[in-house]
Each structure stands twice: as C-alpha cells, then as structure tokens.
Amino acid sequence: MSKNTEVYDEATKVSAEDGEVVLDGPDGVDVKLTPEAAEQTGDSLLEQSIKARGQRRMKDNPHRAA
C-alpha cells in the first residue's frame, strides 16, 4: 500500500477510450485498465466502501457482546 496518508473526498473521473477504462483522479492518478480489470476493481471498491462506512460509523460505538 502507498505511504501517502492523504484521504481525498473527490471522486476519480472514469472514461472508456479505445477499449480501455481510464481513471483520472486526484494527486496525479492516471491509470488504464482492461474492461475486465475495471469490473473487478469496481466490485472491490463497492464492497470495501461499504465496509469502510460501517467501520467509520461504529468507530465511536464500542461493541457489546450478546
């Protein structure tokens, strides 16, 4: 994982160009993916964003065992 600790609140721009998926994001992010890799990345992003939201929501709520 990158050593950059900055958290961005702006979405990455995504476009399809010549059969590739192009990501253009903050801090100079410029990535090209195959459609298949983009689909897998999209699935992972959605799954992990849901997990991160839960972590953020529960951060200040200590878990109590049942």
mmCIF file of the N, C-alpha and C atoms, coordinates in Angstrom:
data_MODEL
# 
_entry.id   MODEL 
# 
loop_
_atom_site.group_PDB 
_atom_site.id 
_atom_site.type_symbol 
_atom_site.label_atom_id 
_atom_site.label_alt_id 
_atom_site.label_comp_id 
_atom_site.label_asym_id 
_atom_site.label_entity_id 
_atom_site.label_seq_id 
_atom_site.pdbx_PDB_ins_code 
_atom_site.Cartn_x 
_atom_site.Cartn_y 
_atom_site.Cartn_z 
_atom_site.occupancy 
_atom_site.B_iso_or_equiv 
_atom_site.pdbx_formal_charge 
_atom_site.auth_seq_id 
_atom_site.auth_comp_id 
_atom_site.auth_asym_id 
_atom_site.auth_atom_id 
_atom_site.pdbx_PDB_model_num 
ATOM 1   N N  . MET A 1 1  ? 0.836   -1.182  0.000   1.00 0.00 ? 1  MET A N  1 
ATOM 2   C CA . MET A 1 1  ? 0.000   0.000   0.000   1.00 0.00 ? 1  MET A CA 1 
ATOM 3   C C  . MET A 1 1  ? 0.878   1.242   0.000   1.00 0.00 ? 1  MET A C  1 
ATOM 4   N N  . SER A 1 2  ? 0.396   2.286   -0.593  1.00 0.00 ? 2  SER A N  1 
ATOM 5   C CA . SER A 1 2  ? 1.132   3.543   -0.716  1.00 0.00 ? 2  SER A CA 1 
ATOM 6   C C  . SER A 1 2  ? 1.370   4.178   0.649   1.00 0.00 ? 2  SER A C  1 
ATOM 7   N N  . LYS A 1 3  ? 2.466   4.930   0.764   1.00 0.00 ? 3  LYS A N  1 
ATOM 8   C CA . LYS A 1 3  ? 2.773   5.627   2.008   1.00 0.00 ? 3  LYS A CA 1 
ATOM 9   C C  . LYS A 1 3  ? 2.030   6.948   2.115   1.00 0.00 ? 3  LYS A C  1 
ATOM 10  N N  . ASN A 1 4  ? 1.338   7.351   1.040   1.00 0.00 ? 4  ASN A N  1 
ATOM 11  C CA . ASN A 1 4  ? 0.566   8.594   1.047   1.00 0.00 ? 4  ASN A CA 1 
ATOM 12  C C  . ASN A 1 4  ? -0.594  8.424   2.024   1.00 0.00 ? 4  ASN A C  1 
ATOM 13  N N  . THR A 1 5  ? -0.679  9.299   3.017   1.00 0.00 ? 5  THR A N  1 
ATOM 14  C CA . THR A 1 5  ? -1.721  9.178   4.029   1.00 0.00 ? 5  THR A CA 1 
ATOM 15  C C  . THR A 1 5  ? -2.879  10.144  3.802   1.00 0.00 ? 5  THR A C  1 
ATOM 16  N N  . GLU A 1 6  ? -2.817  10.926  2.738   1.00 0.00 ? 6  GLU A N  1 
ATOM 17  C CA . GLU A 1 6  ? -3.894  11.874  2.467   1.00 0.00 ? 6  GLU A CA 1 
ATOM 18  C C  . GLU A 1 6  ? -5.146  11.129  2.013   1.00 0.00 ? 6  GLU A C  1 
ATOM 19  N N  . VAL A 1 7  ? -6.301  11.554  2.540   1.00 0.00 ? 7  VAL A N  1 
ATOM 20  C CA . VAL A 1 7  ? -7.581  10.975  2.159   1.00 0.00 ? 7  VAL A CA 1 
ATOM 21  C C  . VAL A 1 7  ? -8.323  12.005  1.312   1.00 0.00 ? 7  VAL A C  1 
ATOM 22  N N  . TYR A 1 8  ? -8.726  11.611  0.115   1.00 0.00 ? 8  TYR A N  1 
ATOM 23  C CA . TYR A 1 8  ? -9.395  12.524  -0.805  1.00 0.00 ? 8  TYR A CA 1 
ATOM 24  C C  . TYR A 1 8  ? -10.906 12.389  -0.701  1.00 0.00 ? 8  TYR A C  1 
ATOM 25  N N  . ASP A 1 9  ? -11.596 13.505  -0.887  1.00 0.00 ? 9  ASP A N  1 
ATOM 26  C CA . ASP A 1 9  ? -13.057 13.482  -0.841  1.00 0.00 ? 9  ASP A CA 1 
ATOM 27  C C  . ASP A 1 9  ? -13.663 13.780  -2.209  1.00 0.00 ? 9  ASP A C  1 
ATOM 28  N N  . GLU A 1 10 ? -12.846 13.659  -3.251  1.00 0.00 ? 10 GLU A N  1 
ATOM 29  C CA . GLU A 1 10 ? -13.369 13.854  -4.600  1.00 0.00 ? 10 GLU A CA 1 
ATOM 30  C C  . GLU A 1 10 ? -13.234 12.548  -5.375  1.00 0.00 ? 10 GLU A C  1 
ATOM 31  N N  . ALA A 1 11 ? -14.225 12.276  -6.188  1.00 0.00 ? 11 ALA A N  1 
ATOM 32  C CA . ALA A 1 11 ? -14.241 11.027  -6.948  1.00 0.00 ? 11 ALA A CA 1 
ATOM 33  C C  . ALA A 1 11 ? -13.255 11.072  -8.105  1.00 0.00 ? 11 ALA A C  1 
ATOM 34  N N  . THR A 1 12 ? -12.798 9.915   -8.497  1.00 0.00 ? 12 THR A N  1 
ATOM 35  C CA . THR A 1 12 ? -11.935 9.775   -9.658  1.00 0.00 ? 12 THR A CA 1 
ATOM 36  C C  . THR A 1 12 ? -12.789 9.799   -10.919 1.00 0.00 ? 12 THR A C  1 
ATOM 37  N N  . LYS A 1 13 ? -12.336 10.514  -11.938 1.00 0.00 ? 13 LYS A N  1 
ATOM 38  C CA . LYS A 1 13 ? -13.046 10.546  -13.217 1.00 0.00 ? 13 LYS A CA 1 
ATOM 39  C C  . LYS A 1 13 ? -12.740 9.258   -13.967 1.00 0.00 ? 13 LYS A C  1 
ATOM 40  N N  . VAL A 1 14 ? -13.757 8.676   -14.570 1.00 0.00 ? 14 VAL A N  1 
ATOM 41  C CA . VAL A 1 14 ? -13.610 7.418   -15.282 1.00 0.00 ? 14 VAL A CA 1 
ATOM 42  C C  . VAL A 1 14 ? -14.180 7.573   -16.682 1.00 0.00 ? 14 VAL A C  1 
ATOM 43  N N  . SER A 1 15 ? -13.437 7.075   -17.683 1.00 0.00 ? 15 SER A N  1 
ATOM 44  C CA . SER A 1 15 ? -13.924 7.122   -19.059 1.00 0.00 ? 15 SER A CA 1 
ATOM 45  C C  . SER A 1 15 ? -13.474 5.873   -19.807 1.00 0.00 ? 15 SER A C  1 
ATOM 46  N N  . ALA A 1 16 ? -14.148 5.589   -20.913 1.00 0.00 ? 16 ALA A N  1 
ATOM 47  C CA . ALA A 1 16 ? -13.779 4.476   -21.785 1.00 0.00 ? 16 ALA A CA 1 
ATOM 48  C C  . ALA A 1 16 ? -13.171 5.065   -23.047 1.00 0.00 ? 16 ALA A C  1 
ATOM 49  N N  . GLU A 1 17 ? -11.954 4.614   -23.365 1.00 0.00 ? 17 GLU A N  1 
ATOM 50  C CA . GLU A 1 17 ? -11.248 5.116   -24.544 1.00 0.00 ? 17 GLU A CA 1 
ATOM 51  C C  . GLU A 1 17 ? -10.567 3.957   -25.263 1.00 0.00 ? 17 GLU A C  1 
ATOM 52  N N  . ASP A 1 18 ? -10.919 3.742   -26.490 1.00 0.00 ? 18 ASP A N  1 
ATOM 53  C CA . ASP A 1 18 ? -10.279 2.714   -27.317 1.00 0.00 ? 18 ASP A CA 1 
ATOM 54  C C  . ASP A 1 18 ? -10.252 1.338   -26.654 1.00 0.00 ? 18 ASP A C  1 
ATOM 55  N N  . GLY A 1 19 ? -11.356 0.956   -26.018 1.00 0.00 ? 19 GLY A N  1 
ATOM 56  C CA . GLY A 1 19 ? -11.456 -0.365  -25.405 1.00 0.00 ? 19 GLY A CA 1 
ATOM 57  C C  . GLY A 1 19 ? -10.775 -0.491  -24.059 1.00 0.00 ? 19 GLY A C  1 
ATOM 58  N N  . GLU A 1 20 ? -10.349 0.613   -23.493 1.00 0.00 ? 20 GLU A N  1 
ATOM 59  C CA . GLU A 1 20 ? -9.728  0.615   -22.171 1.00 0.00 ? 20 GLU A CA 1 
ATOM 60  C C  . GLU A 1 20 ? -10.524 1.535   -21.246 1.00 0.00 ? 20 GLU A C  1 
ATOM 61  N N  . VAL A 1 21 ? -10.427 1.273   -19.962 1.00 0.00 ? 21 VAL A N  1 
ATOM 62  C CA . VAL A 1 21 ? -11.060 2.132   -18.965 1.00 0.00 ? 21 VAL A CA 1 
ATOM 63  C C  . VAL A 1 21 ? -9.964  2.997   -18.360 1.00 0.00 ? 21 VAL A C  1 
ATOM 64  N N  . VAL A 1 22 ? -10.175 4.312   -18.396 1.00 0.00 ? 22 VAL A N  1 
ATOM 65  C CA . VAL A 1 22 ? -9.165  5.265   -17.952 1.00 0.00 ? 22 VAL A CA 1 
ATOM 66  C C  . VAL A 1 22 ? -9.644  5.955   -16.683 1.00 0.00 ? 22 VAL A C  1 
ATOM 67  N N  . LEU A 1 23 ? -8.774  5.936   -15.652 1.00 0.00 ? 23 LEU A N  1 
ATOM 68  C CA . LEU A 1 23 ? -9.065  6.611   -14.390 1.00 0.00 ? 23 LEU A CA 1 
ATOM 69  C C  . LEU A 1 23 ? -8.164  7.827   -14.281 1.00 0.00 ? 23 LEU A C  1 
ATOM 70  N N  . ASP A 1 24 ? -8.761  8.971   -13.956 1.00 0.00 ? 24 ASP A N  1 
ATOM 71  C CA . ASP A 1 24 ? -8.027  10.224  -13.801 1.00 0.00 ? 24 ASP A CA 1 
ATOM 72  C C  . ASP A 1 24 ? -8.470  10.818  -12.470 1.00 0.00 ? 24 ASP A C  1 
ATOM 73  N N  . GLY A 1 25 ? -7.604  10.692  -11.471 1.00 0.00 ? 25 GLY A N  1 
ATOM 74  C CA . GLY A 1 25 ? -8.006  11.094  -10.133 1.00 0.00 ? 25 GLY A CA 1 
ATOM 75  C C  . GLY A 1 25 ? -7.096  12.123  -9.511  1.00 0.00 ? 25 GLY A C  1 
ATOM 76  N N  . PRO A 1 26 ? -7.337  12.391  -8.231  1.00 0.00 ? 26 PRO A N  1 
ATOM 77  C CA . PRO A 1 26 ? -6.551  13.381  -7.511  1.00 0.00 ? 26 PRO A CA 1 
ATOM 78  C C  . PRO A 1 26 ? -5.094  12.943  -7.364  1.00 0.00 ? 26 PRO A C  1 
ATOM 79  N N  . ASP A 1 27 ? -4.237  13.896  -7.136  1.00 0.00 ? 27 ASP A N  1 
ATOM 80  C CA . ASP A 1 27 ? -2.811  13.679  -6.897  1.00 0.00 ? 27 ASP A CA 1 
ATOM 81  C C  . ASP A 1 27 ? -2.130  12.980  -8.074  1.00 0.00 ? 27 ASP A C  1 
ATOM 82  N N  . GLY A 1 28 ? -2.594  13.263  -9.278  1.00 0.00 ? 28 GLY A N  1 
ATOM 83  C CA . GLY A 1 28 ? -1.949  12.755  -10.479 1.00 0.00 ? 28 GLY A CA 1 
ATOM 84  C C  . GLY A 1 28 ? -2.253  11.312  -10.821 1.00 0.00 ? 28 GLY A C  1 
ATOM 85  N N  . VAL A 1 29 ? -3.290  10.737  -10.240 1.00 0.00 ? 29 VAL A N  1 
ATOM 86  C CA . VAL A 1 29 ? -3.649  9.360   -10.574 1.00 0.00 ? 29 VAL A CA 1 
ATOM 87  C C  . VAL A 1 29 ? -4.044  9.298   -12.041 1.00 0.00 ? 29 VAL A C  1 
ATOM 88  N N  . ASP A 1 30 ? -3.400  8.404   -12.781 1.00 0.00 ? 30 ASP A N  1 
ATOM 89  C CA . ASP A 1 30 ? -3.691  8.213   -14.203 1.00 0.00 ? 30 ASP A CA 1 
ATOM 90  C C  . ASP A 1 30 ? -3.466  6.738   -14.505 1.00 0.00 ? 30 ASP A C  1 
ATOM 91  N N  . VAL A 1 31 ? -4.556  5.970   -14.580 1.00 0.00 ? 31 VAL A N  1 
ATOM 92  C CA . VAL A 1 31 ? -4.463  4.522   -14.716 1.00 0.00 ? 31 VAL A CA 1 
ATOM 93  C C  . VAL A 1 31 ? -5.339  4.065   -15.873 1.00 0.00 ? 31 VAL A C  1 
ATOM 94  N N  . LYS A 1 32 ? -4.849  3.091   -16.644 1.00 0.00 ? 32 LYS A N  1 
ATOM 95  C CA . LYS A 1 32 ? -5.633  2.454   -17.694 1.00 0.00 ? 32 LYS A CA 1 
ATOM 96  C C  . LYS A 1 32 ? -5.825  0.991   -17.322 1.00 0.00 ? 32 LYS A C  1 
ATOM 97  N N  . LEU A 1 33 ? -7.060  0.506   -17.453 1.00 0.00 ? 33 LEU A N  1 
ATOM 98  C CA . LEU A 1 33 ? -7.397  -0.870  -17.115 1.00 0.00 ? 33 LEU A CA 1 
ATOM 99  C C  . LEU A 1 33 ? -8.122  -1.540  -18.277 1.00 0.00 ? 33 LEU A C  1 
ATOM 100 N N  . THR A 1 34 ? -8.003  -2.855  -18.338 1.00 0.00 ? 34 THR A N  1 
ATOM 101 C CA . THR A 1 34 ? -8.857  -3.592  -19.270 1.00 0.00 ? 34 THR A CA 1 
ATOM 102 C C  . THR A 1 34 ? -10.275 -3.527  -18.721 1.00 0.00 ? 34 THR A C  1 
ATOM 103 N N  . PRO A 1 35 ? -11.284 -3.750  -19.557 1.00 0.00 ? 35 PRO A N  1 
ATOM 104 C CA . PRO A 1 35 ? -12.659 -3.751  -19.044 1.00 0.00 ? 35 PRO A CA 1 
ATOM 105 C C  . PRO A 1 35 ? -12.850 -4.775  -17.918 1.00 0.00 ? 35 PRO A C  1 
ATOM 106 N N  . GLU A 1 36 ? -12.205 -5.931  -18.044 1.00 0.00 ? 36 GLU A N  1 
ATOM 107 C CA . GLU A 1 36 ? -12.341 -6.974  -17.019 1.00 0.00 ? 36 GLU A CA 1 
ATOM 108 C C  . GLU A 1 36 ? -11.724 -6.530  -15.686 1.00 0.00 ? 36 GLU A C  1 
ATOM 109 N N  . ALA A 1 37 ? -10.547 -5.930  -15.750 1.00 0.00 ? 37 ALA A N  1 
ATOM 110 C CA . ALA A 1 37 ? -9.902  -5.442  -14.522 1.00 0.00 ? 37 ALA A CA 1 
ATOM 111 C C  . ALA A 1 37 ? -10.713 -4.309  -13.901 1.00 0.00 ? 37 ALA A C  1 
ATOM 112 N N  . ALA A 1 38 ? -11.304 -3.470  -14.745 1.00 0.00 ? 38 ALA A N  1 
ATOM 113 C CA . ALA A 1 38 ? -12.134 -2.372  -14.243 1.00 0.00 ? 38 ALA A CA 1 
ATOM 114 C C  . ALA A 1 38 ? -13.370 -2.911  -13.529 1.00 0.00 ? 38 ALA A C  1 
ATOM 115 N N  . GLU A 1 39 ? -13.971 -3.968  -14.067 1.00 0.00 ? 39 GLU A N  1 
ATOM 116 C CA . GLU A 1 39 ? -15.150 -4.567  -13.418 1.00 0.00 ? 39 GLU A CA 1 
ATOM 117 C C  . GLU A 1 39 ? -14.780 -5.131  -12.050 1.00 0.00 ? 39 GLU A C  1 
ATOM 118 N N  . GLN A 1 40 ? -13.648 -5.841  -11.982 1.00 0.00 ? 40 GLN A N  1 
ATOM 119 C CA . GLN A 1 40 ? -13.210 -6.393  -10.702 1.00 0.00 ? 40 GLN A CA 1 
ATOM 120 C C  . GLN A 1 40 ? -12.888 -5.284  -9.709  1.00 0.00 ? 40 GLN A C  1 
ATOM 121 N N  . THR A 1 41 ? -12.242 -4.236  -10.192 1.00 0.00 ? 41 THR A N  1 
ATOM 122 C CA . THR A 1 41 ? -11.906 -3.097  -9.337  1.00 0.00 ? 41 THR A CA 1 
ATOM 123 C C  . THR A 1 41 ? -13.176 -2.425  -8.828  1.00 0.00 ? 41 THR A C  1 
ATOM 124 N N  . GLY A 1 42 ? -14.148 -2.254  -9.718  1.00 0.00 ? 42 GLY A N  1 
ATOM 125 C CA . GLY A 1 42 ? -15.416 -1.642  -9.321  1.00 0.00 ? 42 GLY A CA 1 
ATOM 126 C C  . GLY A 1 42 ? -16.124 -2.444  -8.245  1.00 0.00 ? 42 GLY A C  1 
ATOM 127 N N  . ASP A 1 43 ? -16.140 -3.773  -8.416  1.00 0.00 ? 43 ASP A N  1 
ATOM 128 C CA . ASP A 1 43 ? -16.762 -4.637  -7.410  1.00 0.00 ? 43 ASP A CA 1 
ATOM 129 C C  . ASP A 1 43 ? -16.038 -4.493  -6.068  1.00 0.00 ? 43 ASP A C  1 
ATOM 130 N N  . SER A 1 44 ? -14.710 -4.496  -6.106  1.00 0.00 ? 44 SER A N  1 
ATOM 131 C CA . SER A 1 44 ? -13.925 -4.367  -4.869  1.00 0.00 ? 44 SER A CA 1 
ATOM 132 C C  . SER A 1 44 ? -14.127 -3.009  -4.217  1.00 0.00 ? 44 SER A C  1 
ATOM 133 N N  . LEU A 1 45 ? -14.167 -1.957  -5.037  1.00 0.00 ? 45 LEU A N  1 
ATOM 134 C CA . LEU A 1 45 ? -14.398 -0.616  -4.492  1.00 0.00 ? 45 LEU A CA 1 
ATOM 135 C C  . LEU A 1 45 ? -15.741 -0.531  -3.779  1.00 0.00 ? 45 LEU A C  1 
ATOM 136 N N  . LEU A 1 46 ? -16.772 -1.081  -4.380  1.00 0.00 ? 46 LEU A N  1 
ATOM 137 C CA . LEU A 1 46 ? -18.101 -1.043  -3.761  1.00 0.00 ? 46 LEU A CA 1 
ATOM 138 C C  . LEU A 1 46 ? -18.108 -1.828  -2.455  1.00 0.00 ? 46 LEU A C  1 
ATOM 139 N N  . GLU A 1 47 ? -17.559 -3.035  -2.486  1.00 0.00 ? 47 GLU A N  1 
ATOM 140 C CA . GLU A 1 47 ? -17.526 -3.883  -1.295  1.00 0.00 ? 47 GLU A CA 1 
ATOM 141 C C  . GLU A 1 47 ? -16.756 -3.219  -0.153  1.00 0.00 ? 47 GLU A C  1 
ATOM 142 N N  . GLN A 1 48 ? -15.591 -2.685  -0.460  1.00 0.00 ? 48 GLN A N  1 
ATOM 143 C CA . GLN A 1 48 ? -14.762 -2.089  0.580   1.00 0.00 ? 48 GLN A CA 1 
ATOM 144 C C  . GLN A 1 48 ? -15.276 -0.727  1.040   1.00 0.00 ? 48 GLN A C  1 
ATOM 145 N N  . SER A 1 49 ? -15.972 0.001   0.168   1.00 0.00 ? 49 SER A N  1 
ATOM 146 C CA . SER A 1 49 ? -16.548 1.274   0.599   1.00 0.00 ? 49 SER A CA 1 
ATOM 147 C C  . SER A 1 49 ? -17.675 1.041   1.602   1.00 0.00 ? 49 SER A C  1 
ATOM 148 N N  . ILE A 1 50 ? -18.444 -0.018  1.401   1.00 0.00 ? 50 ILE A N  1 
ATOM 149 C CA . ILE A 1 50 ? -19.495 -0.368  2.359   1.00 0.00 ? 50 ILE A CA 1 
ATOM 150 C C  . ILE A 1 50 ? -18.874 -0.757  3.697   1.00 0.00 ? 50 ILE A C  1 
ATOM 151 N N  . LYS A 1 51 ? -17.800 -1.542  3.646   1.00 0.00 ? 51 LYS A N  1 
ATOM 152 C CA . LYS A 1 51 ? -17.105 -1.953  4.870   1.00 0.00 ? 51 LYS A CA 1 
ATOM 153 C C  . LYS A 1 51 ? -16.541 -0.736  5.604   1.00 0.00 ? 51 LYS A C  1 
ATOM 154 N N  . ALA A 1 52 ? -15.911 0.183   4.857   1.00 0.00 ? 52 ALA A N  1 
ATOM 155 C CA . ALA A 1 52 ? -15.321 1.373   5.470   1.00 0.00 ? 52 ALA A CA 1 
ATOM 156 C C  . ALA A 1 52 ? -16.383 2.275   6.102   1.00 0.00 ? 52 ALA A C  1 
ATOM 157 N N  . ARG A 1 53 ? -17.537 2.391   5.446   1.00 0.00 ? 53 ARG A N  1 
ATOM 158 C CA . ARG A 1 53 ? -18.628 3.179   6.040   1.00 0.00 ? 53 ARG A CA 1 
ATOM 159 C C  . ARG A 1 53 ? -19.043 2.601   7.376   1.00 0.00 ? 53 ARG A C  1 
ATOM 160 N N  . GLY A 1 54 ? -19.155 1.276   7.434   1.00 0.00 ? 54 GLY A N  1 
ATOM 161 C CA . GLY A 1 54 ? -19.519 0.613   8.687   1.00 0.00 ? 54 GLY A CA 1 
ATOM 162 C C  . GLY A 1 54 ? -18.471 0.848   9.762   1.00 0.00 ? 54 GLY A C  1 
ATOM 163 N N  . GLN A 1 55 ? -17.195 0.754   9.380   1.00 0.00 ? 55 GLN A N  1 
ATOM 164 C CA . GLN A 1 55 ? -16.120 1.000   10.334  1.00 0.00 ? 55 GLN A CA 1 
ATOM 165 C C  . GLN A 1 55 ? -16.176 2.420   10.870  1.00 0.00 ? 55 GLN A C  1 
ATOM 166 N N  . ARG A 1 56 ? -16.407 3.372   9.962   1.00 0.00 ? 56 ARG A N  1 
ATOM 167 C CA . ARG A 1 56 ? -16.471 4.776   10.373  1.00 0.00 ? 56 ARG A CA 1 
ATOM 168 C C  . ARG A 1 56 ? -17.668 5.005   11.295  1.00 0.00 ? 56 ARG A C  1 
ATOM 169 N N  . ARG A 1 57 ? -18.775 4.378   10.967  1.00 0.00 ? 57 ARG A N  1 
ATOM 170 C CA . ARG A 1 57 ? -19.988 4.561   11.763  1.00 0.00 ? 57 ARG A CA 1 
ATOM 171 C C  . ARG A 1 57 ? -19.834 3.960   13.163  1.00 0.00 ? 57 ARG A C  1 
ATOM 172 N N  . MET A 1 58 ? -19.159 2.819   13.238  1.00 0.00 ? 58 MET A N  1 
ATOM 173 C CA . MET A 1 58 ? -19.038 2.118   14.514  1.00 0.00 ? 58 MET A CA 1 
ATOM 174 C C  . MET A 1 58 ? -17.806 2.532   15.322  1.00 0.00 ? 58 MET A C  1 
ATOM 175 N N  . LYS A 1 59 ? -16.976 3.415   14.771  1.00 0.00 ? 59 LYS A N  1 
ATOM 176 C CA . LYS A 1 59 ? -15.714 3.811   15.390  1.00 0.00 ? 59 LYS A CA 1 
ATOM 177 C C  . LYS A 1 59 ? -15.870 4.235   16.850  1.00 0.00 ? 59 LYS A C  1 
ATOM 178 N N  . ASP A 1 60 ? -16.875 5.017   17.145  1.00 0.00 ? 60 ASP A N  1 
ATOM 179 C CA . ASP A 1 60 ? -17.056 5.546   18.498  1.00 0.00 ? 60 ASP A CA 1 
ATOM 180 C C  . ASP A 1 60 ? -18.128 4.801   19.286  1.00 0.00 ? 60 ASP A C  1 
ATOM 181 N N  . ASN A 1 61 ? -18.533 3.631   18.794  1.00 0.00 ? 61 ASN A N  1 
ATOM 182 C CA . ASN A 1 61 ? -19.542 2.827   19.473  1.00 0.00 ? 61 ASN A CA 1 
ATOM 183 C C  . ASN A 1 61 ? -18.926 1.489   19.860  1.00 0.00 ? 61 ASN A C  1 
ATOM 184 N N  . PRO A 1 62 ? -18.486 1.349   21.102  1.00 0.00 ? 62 PRO A N  1 
ATOM 185 C CA . PRO A 1 62 ? -17.860 0.089   21.499  1.00 0.00 ? 62 PRO A CA 1 
ATOM 186 C C  . PRO A 1 62 ? -18.833 -1.069  21.363  1.00 0.00 ? 62 PRO A C  1 
ATOM 187 N N  . HIS A 1 63 ? -18.324 -2.185  20.881  1.00 0.00 ? 63 HIS A N  1 
ATOM 188 C CA . HIS A 1 63 ? -19.134 -3.378  20.680  1.00 0.00 ? 63 HIS A CA 1 
ATOM 189 C C  . HIS A 1 63 ? -19.432 -4.041  22.037  1.00 0.00 ? 63 HIS A C  1 
ATOM 190 N N  . ARG A 1 64 ? -20.668 -4.443  22.197  1.00 0.00 ? 64 ARG A N  1 
ATOM 191 C CA . ARG A 1 64 ? -21.050 -5.163  23.394  1.00 0.00 ? 64 ARG A CA 1 
ATOM 192 C C  . ARG A 1 64 ? -21.410 -6.580  23.002  1.00 0.00 ? 64 ARG A C  1 
ATOM 193 N N  . ALA A 1 65 ? -20.775 -7.548  23.615  1.00 0.00 ? 65 ALA A N  1 
ATOM 194 C CA . ALA A 1 65 ? -21.076 -8.951  23.320  1.00 0.00 ? 65 ALA A CA 1 
ATOM 195 C C  . ALA A 1 65 ? -22.496 -9.269  23.764  1.00 0.00 ? 65 ALA A C  1 
ATOM 196 N N  . ALA A 1 66 ? -23.156 -10.138 23.013  1.00 0.00 ? 66 ALA A N  1 
ATOM 197 C CA . ALA A 1 66 ? -24.541 -10.532 23.340  1.00 0.00 ? 66 ALA A CA 1 
ATOM 198 C C  . ALA A 1 66 ? -24.590 -11.518 24.462  1.00 0.00 ? 66 ALA A C  1 
# 
